[in-house]
Structure formats: structure tokens, C-alpha cells
Amino acid sequence: MLQVKSFICNPIEENTYIVWEEASRECAIIDAGCYTPEEKAAVQDFIRQEGLSVKYLLSTHLHFDHIFGNAFVACTFGVSLSASGDDQFLLDHFADQVALFGLPPVEPTIFIGNLLSENDTLSIGGYTFTVLQVPGHSPGSLVYYAAQAGVAFTGDALFKESIGRTDLWGGDQLQLVSAIQQKLFTLPDATVVYPGHGPSTTIGHEKAHNPYV
């Protein structure tokens, strides 16, 4: 069975996810936004207590609030960052992003070690995750979809009854709405959506109740 644990991290209240298969204990950390020493310790302690083996560090996109903990995760668990190269420019301007939101300087982040694009697949135990490109919140926004488990990690593309803001670096509202309609609203209605902020939802609920799409 696939299991999901979420942590609310940093001043932007970003969702950091640990996703694992019970049998193999393989896991992925999706959007490592852990910012404070306490947040980093909570993630590390959970992984150790559950006896998990970190296979992937995945980013849905590379806005600062989703990558604060990337260097920590890479150093602690010996994994490289998997993300879209279309968001590389955001890494280049990581310090500028942080400063724009009035936060104190932080340690440099890491760069992409594994470039992901549409229809790439990743395995966690017996589960396969398919990479979907859903640009608009950022040019390189990705969704990680596991059909067998009926779950999708959407980052800041799709929220419960909302969508990601498009007034940040490289945002495009028309592109985002189109991508949601074409890539996400074609998934089964029962698919559980785990977003980058806020509570989980389902594709069916969003098709019926999301006023932005």
C-alpha cells in the first residue's frame, strides 16, 4: 500500500510530502520546503522511525518555498534533485526569490541532478509515478501521478477550489488553466489531489467546484 505523510513547513505554509510503499519501505520526498531546524528534524526523525529508504527528492516546481530543504535532504540522504529544467532559472535566482518575500538569507540550494519531462516514470516499490507537465504557475511545474494508487501531487498548479498564482516568475494564467483542463481534469474523478498548500481534494470535486477552471 502507498502511504503519504505531510508536513506543513516554512512561513509560506508549504506542504512537504513523504510518500512510501509499506512493503519495500522505499520513499520519495516531494517538495522539501523544510526551513527551520525543527522542521528538518521532524522530516528526518519520521524517516528514521519508519525505517524508510529515500529513493528520490522530487520537486513539483522550484519556487523558493518548495526547495528550502533540498540541500538538507540531499546531504542527509544522499539523493539528487529531480525536477524540470524549465525551472532552472528559479534556482539561479533562489536568493532573489527569498529576498523578495522579506525573508532572511538562507544557505544556497542545490541544482537539478535528474531532469524530468512529460511521461517520464519513477518507481516507489511496486508503484509507478508518471510525470505530467502542467505549466502556468511556473514554466517547469510538474505533477506526479500514480494511477495504481489514485493519487496526484500537484504542487501549486491545482489547489482545493483554487489554482496557483500566476503573477510570479514565468507565470501564465491561460497556460495554467489549459494545462489543468487537459492534463488533470482528464484523470479519474476519484483521484486524490495532494497540493503544495492547503488540504487535499479530488479531481471530481475540482471539476465540479473550482471557480477558476
URMODA-V570860 format. One record per helix or strand of 2 or more residues. SS is the DSSP state (alpha for helix, beta for strand). FROM is the first residue (numbers start at 1). LEN is the number of residues. If there is no record, write none. Layout:
BEGIN
ss:SS from:FROM len:LEN
ss:SS from:FROM len:LEN
END
This chain:
BEGIN
ss:beta from:2 len:8
ss:beta from:14 len:8
ss:beta from:26 len:5
ss:alpha from:37 len:14
ss:beta from:53 len:6
ss:alpha from:64 len:3
ss:alpha from:70 len:8
ss:beta from:81 len:3
ss:alpha from:85 len:8
ss:alpha from:94 len:7
ss:beta from:112 len:4
ss:beta from:121 len:4
ss:beta from:127 len:7
ss:beta from:142 len:5
ss:beta from:151 len:5
ss:beta from:158 len:2
ss:beta from:162 len:2
ss:alpha from:173 len:12
ss:beta from:192 len:4
ss:beta from:201 len:2
ss:alpha from:203 len:7
END
